[in-house]
């Protein structure tokens, strides 16, 4: 339900539990899923093509915007990393929205802009997972070019496409565009003008951790691919995980964590017998 656009209030109503119980369960699941993703994707194949772009959301009110960069592998649509951070987008002078923003900043100080920091965070997450050359496709935002060179150095081949190019299947950035659309469809917290929006940025990070685990390891890549998830297509797992397997074992021990496909808990993620 969390990866089908359902809000916590509705989940609590359907499951006949208190809303705080649903919130607590989601936070616990998000921690497990974040560690699971780190453990199962510690090494990615080299010489692949990756795509990066940002989408925007907000916390509590639209005058408090957030950036949500997403980085995926082109062929499998494997979601490598995402991040969430505040950004500063001031409305035109004289508008009611600008006056609200100015009142907000007088009360709480100037809103930070962490777009650069968040994009670097997802690039570093990719850097940790690969060794060797890669192709990175982005739009023509200048900070992407600078950051990519700093992070990947000479191993990088960067390709840029104008953001004004029609977003059809012929657009080189089509895989990242449709992936961002899927996050908005499957994560209610990312829907524009919705009361499901996160009150704090850290809860949106938790939601994205659950979505990445579901998208990469549980949900098939397409309807025709049967049990072939993005992780299967990259050779990270032999088959898709069930929801129960995804949440079966705690994953905060790194390579020593029990592998999610191991029923008896006799083998770790690192392949060591327990």
C-alpha positions in Angstrom: 0.0 0.0 0.0 2.9 2.4 0.7 4.2 1.8 -2.8 0.7 2.2 -4.4 0.1 5.8 -3.5 -2.0 5.1 -0.4 -1.7 7.5 2.5 -1.0 6.5 6.1 -4.5 7.6 7.2 -6.2 5.3 4.6 -3.7 2.5 5.4 -4.6 2.7 9.1 -8.3 2.8 8.3 -8.1 -0.3 6.0 -6.0 -2.3 8.4 -8.1 -1.2 11.4 -5.1 0.1 13.4 -4.2 3.4 14.9 -2.6 5.9 12.6 0.5 6.1 14.9 0.9 2.3 14.6 1.0 2.7 10.8 3.5 5.5 11.1 5.8 3.5 13.4 5.6 0.5 11.1 6.5 2.6 8.0 9.5 4.1 9.8 10.7 0.6 10.8 10.3 -0.7 7.3 12.1 2.3 5.8 15.2 1.6 7.9 15.2 -2.0 6.9 14.7 -1.2 3.2 17.5 1.4 3.2 20.0 -1.1 4.6 18.7 -3.9 2.3 19.4 -1.7 -0.7 22.8 -0.8 0.4 23.7 -4.5 1.1 22.3 -6.0 -2.1 23.7 -3.3 -4.5 27.1 -2.9 -3.0 28.7 -3.7 -6.4 27.2 -2.8 -9.7 28.4 -3.8 -13.2 30.9 -1.5 -14.9 30.6 0.1 -18.3 26.9 0.8 -17.9 24.9 3.9 -18.7 23.2 5.9 -15.9 20.8 8.8 -15.9 20.3 11.6 -13.3 17.6 14.2 -12.9 15.8 16.1 -10.1 12.1 16.4 -9.3 10.6 18.9 -6.8 8.3 18.4 -3.9 7.7 20.3 -0.6 7.4 19.8 3.1 4.1 20.8 4.8 3.6 23.9 2.5 4.5 24.7 -1.1 6.6 27.7 0.1 9.0 25.1 1.5 10.2 23.3 -1.6 12.4 20.2 -1.7 14.7 18.7 -4.3 14.6 15.0 -4.9 17.4 13.8 -7.2 17.1 10.3 -8.7 19.8 8.2 -10.4 19.0 5.1 -12.3 20.6 2.5 -14.7 19.4 3.0 -18.2 18.6 -0.5 -19.5 17.2 -2.1 -16.3 15.7 1.0 -14.8 17.5 0.0 -11.5 17.1 2.9 -9.0 20.6 3.4 -7.7 20.1 6.2 -5.2 17.9 9.2 -4.3 18.1 12.0 -1.8 15.9 14.7 -0.3 17.0 18.3 0.7 15.5 21.8 1.0 15.9 24.3 -1.9 15.2 28.0 -2.1 12.8 29.1 -4.9 11.5 32.6 -4.4 8.3 33.7 -6.2 8.3 36.9 -8.3 8.3 40.2 -6.4 5.0 41.6 -5.3 3.1 38.3 -5.4 1.2 36.8 -2.5 3.4 33.8 -2.5 6.5 36.0 -2.3 5.1 37.7 0.7 4.4 34.4 2.4 8.0 33.3 1.7 9.4 36.5 3.1 7.3 36.2 6.3 8.6 32.6 6.6 12.2 33.7 6.3 11.8 36.5 8.8 10.5 33.9 11.3 12.9 31.0 10.6 15.8 32.5 8.7 16.8 32.1 5.0 15.9 28.7 3.6 19.0 26.7 2.7 19.5 25.4 -0.9 20.9 21.9 -0.8 20.4 20.9 -4.5 24.2 20.8 -5.1 24.7 18.7 -1.9 21.9 16.2 -2.7 23.0 15.7 -6.3 26.6 15.0 -5.1 25.2 12.6 -2.6 23.6 10.4 -5.2 26.6 10.6 -7.5 28.9 9.4 -4.6 26.4 6.6 -3.9 27.0 5.4 -7.5 30.8 6.0 -7.2 30.9 3.6 -4.2 29.2 0.8 -6.2 31.2 0.8 -9.4 34.8 0.6 -10.6 35.7 1.6 -14.1 34.2 3.7 -16.9 30.6 4.8 -17.1 28.3 6.9 -19.2 26.2 9.5 -17.3 23.2 11.2 -19.1 21.7 14.4 -17.7 20.1 17.5 -18.9 22.2 20.6 -19.5 22.1 22.0 -15.9 25.6 23.4 -15.4 26.1 22.0 -11.8 25.7 18.4 -13.1 28.7 18.8 -15.4 30.9 20.2 -12.7 29.8 17.7 -10.1 30.2 14.7 -12.4 33.7 15.6 -13.3 34.7 16.1 -9.6 33.2 12.8 -8.5 34.0 10.4 -11.4 37.1 12.1 -12.9 38.5 10.5 -16.1 36.2 7.4 -15.8 33.3 9.5 -16.9 31.7 9.9 -20.3 29.0 12.6 -19.9 26.1 13.1 -22.4 23.7 16.0 -22.0 20.3 16.7 -23.6 18.4 19.9 -23.5 15.4 20.0 -21.1 13.4 21.6 -23.9 13.4 18.5 -26.0 9.9 16.8 -26.2 9.6 14.1 -23.5 8.8 11.3 -26.0 10.2 7.8 -26.1 12.9 9.2 -28.5 14.2 11.5 -25.9 17.5 10.1 -24.5 16.3 11.1 -21.0 13.0 9.1 -21.4 14.0 6.4 -18.8 14.6 9.0 -16.0 11.5 11.0 -17.0 9.2 8.0 -16.7 10.9 6.8 -13.5 10.2 10.2 -11.9 6.6 9.9 -13.1 6.4 6.5 -11.4 7.6 7.9 -8.1 4.8 10.5 -8.2 2.3 7.8 -9.1 3.4 5.3 -6.5 4.4 7.6 -3.6 1.5 9.7 -2.5 3.9 12.0 -0.7 5.3 13.3 -4.0 1.9 14.2 -5.6 1.5 17.9 -6.2 -1.3 19.7 -4.3 -2.0 16.7 -2.1 -2.6 16.4 1.6 -0.4 13.3 1.6 2.7 15.5 1.4 5.4 14.9 4.0 5.4 17.3 7.0 9.2 16.8 7.3 11.8 15.9 4.6 13.1 12.9 6.6 9.8 11.1 6.3 10.0 11.5 2.5 13.4 9.9 2.6 11.9 7.0 4.4 9.2 6.6 1.9 11.7 6.6 -1.0 13.8 3.9 0.8 10.7 1.7 0.7 9.9 2.6 -2.9 13.5 1.8 -4.1 13.5 -1.6 -2.4 10.1 -2.4 -3.9 10.9 -1.2 -7.4 14.3 -2.8 -7.5 13.8 -6.2 -5.9 10.1 -7.0 -5.7 8.2 -5.5 -8.7 9.0 -7.0 -12.1 10.6 -4.6 -14.6 7.6 -4.9 -16.9 4.4 -6.9 -17.1 6.0 -9.1 -19.8 9.2 -9.7 -17.9 7.4 -11.9 -15.3 9.7 -12.3 -12.3 12.6 -10.3 -13.8 13.1 -7.3 -11.5 15.7 -4.6 -12.3 18.0 -6.3 -9.7 17.6 -9.6 -11.6 18.5 -8.0 -14.9 21.7 -6.6 -13.4 22.6 -10.0 -11.9 22.3 -8.9 -8.3 19.7 -11.6 -7.5 18.6 -14.8 -9.2 14.8 -14.0 -8.9 12.5 -11.4 -7.5 11.9 -11.1 -3.7 8.6 -11.4 -2.1 7.4 -8.7 0.3 7.9 -11.1 3.2 11.5 -11.8 2.1 12.3 -8.1 1.8 11.3 -7.6 5.4 12.3 -11.0 6.9 15.7 -10.2 8.4 17.3 -7.1 9.9 19.8 -5.7 7.5 21.9 -3.2 9.6 24.9 -5.5 9.9 26.2 -4.9 6.4 27.8 -8.0 4.7 27.0 -10.0 7.9 23.3 -9.4 7.6 21.2 -12.6 6.8 20.5 -12.8 3.0 16.8 -12.1 2.5 16.4 -15.2 0.3 17.8 -17.5 3.1 14.8 -19.0 5.0 16.8 -20.6 7.8 19.2 -17.7 8.3 22.3 -19.8 7.6 24.0 -17.5 5.0 24.9 -13.8 5.0 24.6 -11.2 2.3 28.4 -11.5 1.9 28.0 -15.3 1.2 29.5 -16.5 4.6 27.8 -19.5 6.2 26.5 -18.7 9.7 
